[in-house]
Amino acid sequence: MKIPNINCEIEMFCAVNPSEDPNKAKKSISNIFPYSTIKTENHSIFAESKDLTSLEKIYEVVHSKQSQKTYRRNLQKNLNNDSTWFYLNKQAAFVDKIAICEESEESPLGPIKVILTSSRIDEIIDWFVDGEES
């Protein structure tokens, strides 16, 4: 994985349900985003990183499972100015698996929302999906 030298803020968010162990939700995020700073706040878990290396595990799955079209469709559909986002299944993340969700309801305990923000967001999407810098 060749990581481009592009500034990008990566934020992850998931709600913690009353029936859920907050540590398990936290583990779901840390499994997928090992290079992020994680905070728990009012029944939610937030994580952030400015390092594209944080996307390494998702990047590998996108390219190994030939799911580039699904990710590109999601990233383009959710594109708004300098930002885009996608959902990951929280239970899958807990067992160190990556599964994109088209809709939040696809993750029974709620998804992990991943938000990418960059002044060069189109280049980030191209790199993330195609493995190439613009």
Secondary structure, DSSP 8 states (H G I E B T S, - for coil): --------EEEEEEE--TTS-HHHHHHHHHHH-TTSEEEEETTEEEEEES-GGGGHHHHHHHHHTT-HHHHHHHHHHT-BTTEEEEEEEHHHHHTT---EESSGGGSTT-EEEEEEE-TTHHHHHHHHHHS---
